[in-house]
Amino acid sequence: MFRGSRGCDEDEHGYFPVPPRRIFRPARLIVTRATGVQSVQNPRITKHVFVTGGVASSLGKGLTASSLGSLLKARGLRVTMQKLDPYLNVDPGTMNPFQHGEVFVTEDGAETDLDIGHYERFLDTDLVGSANVTTGQIYSSVIAKERRGEYLGDTVQVIPHITNEIKARIRAMATPGPDGQAPHVVITEIGGTVGDIESLPFLEAARQVRHDVGRDNCLFLHVSLVPYLAPSGELKTKPTQHSVAALRSIGIAPDAIVCRSDRELPENVKRKISLMCDVDPDAVVAATDAPSIYEIPKVLHSEGLDAYVVRRLGLPFRDVDWTVWGDLLDRVHNPRHEVTVALVGKYVDLPDAYLSVTEALRAGAFARRAKVRIRWVASDTCETPAGAAAELGNVDGVIIPGGFGVRGIEGKIGAVRFARENAIPTLGLCLGLQCMVIETARNLAGVQQANSAEFDPDTPDAVISTMADQLDIVAGNADLGGTMRLGAYPATLKPGTIVADAYGSTSVSERHRHRYEVSNAYRERLEAAGLVISGTSPDGRLVEFVELDRSRHPYFVATQAHPELKSRPTRAHPLFREFVAAALDYNAASRLPGVDIPDAPTEMLEPSVAGNGSALPAATRP
């Protein structure tokens, strides 16, 4: 199995040419043995990799596609990614988190599928709204064109009008980016499972793209399940065979198959899949369950998938550079500390609803060479002091994530109060900031009826209120989807605050997804009570960050933004990194003998054991 240069020399850029031993189309791919230089049909043509799924959903197509993209990027290639979702919603912005998981927001303000988050984290790059295409978007665009008469009276049909619209969006990913360079490879994941009615137009469009760009410039990767049947003690290939047969029936023959299984695949099983599915033996890749999602690139590389792809597509390449990813895996598997963090949310029955938050938290732990144990806490259980104490009494940190609606809000506020009064490091995200502002307004500023206009429209003290340009939407007079404050917005931080020190800057940009803001009418009272407005919009009109002074709490920080969306496993977000550092300090303090638990912590400990150099209030587990 091909693993490296094998008989070829590096060029001046450190790339290896395609090995002469495998030539897929001799008439269009010529290798000169004397020079070892490849001549591809058109080296500037962007290659397309389509990832499909079979047998069952939730096999990990997104992680497989992301891992392949990471490997290709580590080989020096420019890679971008795209997700085609077959649902009729225009975007997932109005979908129930219990059904679809989190909504991932891009820099340009698009509400997208959570797989876009995987792409960004694995590629360590910012994608845009065009990276997520839905059936709803396609049909909306086609119908709008028909209404404008752009089809000149044609009968509008799935083929060619719908498929042409899909193809245009796929091909658009190959255009040059802001740097003026086009990607070497576009990886497009087609959502759903082969055989689903709703995904047929996407599969047909992908088949046509292969016809348009040439077979040598296109590769189909099929992710399939190879189940193990305990009664017979066998791994069964028949489901994969049927899945490939369904794919071939619509004109697509996979070039490679990634076999998902809970155990290693013997060579005889791989050979059988190769024979019965008509793919090359070295294109059958075993992807067994891994202890960490960040192990998947290593798994696929050990199976030779990336080597097969670059060879099959005639791409220039170099050996995989494991410097950054290898260091990440070392931190994943060899932590030196451990902390427990409670995530107090409304949708904890489906962890994918907070996927970016948990991955950002883990990344923050990786940066501190720590392992984080996440305790999922339903916010309803924290409404009473006794309930909050039972759920949060032995954790090292508390995260209050985003969300919408009134359900569970009083529980979140109860969790905030318990964490504040017991000096437990606390990080609030979007709705979390609003809950923290409400709690401090009620219990520090004396605004006893403080609330949000979202939760109680009749509250006399709306410390959280509607943005002026969102009044029609909240009143039900406009569409909900895509009408919030979405995408990246700049903020100016107050020097010397916890957030400014964490970022190492007073000018930052974070992504948003919300409709309500801290009311400016209450800012003076909140600040007089001790809440620090540590960051605002550049014009000072909107509150972006709040915190309590270090003398009152070790880490009581919140942001109106969603910083988790910009976190990377190899580059932890500053707020999560410092939150984990504070949790480590709290954990260490809880183990110190003879340390009392003050009602209002004011004493100072030694500098942080996590190495951030900050002095923290004495605090142990309540």
Sequence and secondary structure as in RCSB ss.txt:
>XXXX:A:sequence
MFRGSRGCDEDEHGYFPVPPRRIFRPARLIVTRATGVQSVQNPRITKHVFVTGGVASSLGKGLTASSLGSLLKAR
GLRVTMQKLDPYLNVDPGTMNPFQHGEVFVTEDGAETDLDIGHYERFLDTDLVGSANVTTGQIYSSVIAKERRGE
YLGDTVQVIPHITNEIKARIRAMATPGPDGQAPHVVITEIGGTVGDIESLPFLEAARQVRHDVGRDNCLFLHVSL
VPYLAPSGELKTKPTQHSVAALRSIGIAPDAIVCRSDRELPENVKRKISLMCDVDPDAVVAATDAPSIYEIPKVL
HSEGLDAYVVRRLGLPFRDVDWTVWGDLLDRVHNPRHEVTVALVGKYVDLPDAYLSVTEALRAGAFARRAKVRIR
WVASDTCETPAGAAAELGNVDGVIIPGGFGVRGIEGKIGAVRFARENAIPTLGLCLGLQCMVIETARNLAGVQQA
NSAEFDPDTPDAVISTMADQLDIVAGNADLGGTMRLGAYPATLKPGTIVADAYGSTSVSERHRHRYEVSNAYRER
LEAAGLVISGTSPDGRLVEFVELDRSRHPYFVATQAHPELKSRPTRAHPLFREFVAAALDYNAASRLPGVDIPDA
PTEMLEPSVAGNGSALPAATRP
>XXXX:A:secstr
   S SS    TTS B   TT  S TTT EEETTTTEEE S TTS EEEEEEE SSS S HHHHHHHHHHHHHHT
T  EEEEEEE SSSSSGGGS HHHH   EE TT  EE THHHHHHHHHTS   GGGEEEHHHHHHHHHHHHHTTT
TTT    IIIIIHHHHHHHHHHTTS  TTS   SEEEEEE S TT GGGHHHHHHHHHHHHHH GGGEEEEEEEE
  EETTTTEE  HHHHHHHHHHHHTT   SEEEEEESS   HHHHHHHHHHHT  GGGEEEEE  SSGGGHHHHH
HHTTHHHHHHHHHT  B     HHHHHHHHHHH  SEEEEEEEEES TTSGGGGHHHHHHHHHHHHHTTEEEEEE
EEEGGGGSSHHHHHHHHTT SEEEE    SSTTHHHHHHHHHHHHHTT  EEEETHHHHHHHHHHHHHTS  TTE
EETTT TT SEEEEEE GGGHHHHTTSS  TT SEEEEEEEEE TTSHHHHHHTSSEEEEEEEESEEE GGGHHH
HHHTTEEEEEE TTS SEEEEEE TTT S EEEESS GGGG BTTB  HHHHHHHHHHHHHHHHHTSTT    SS
   EEEE TTSS  EEE     
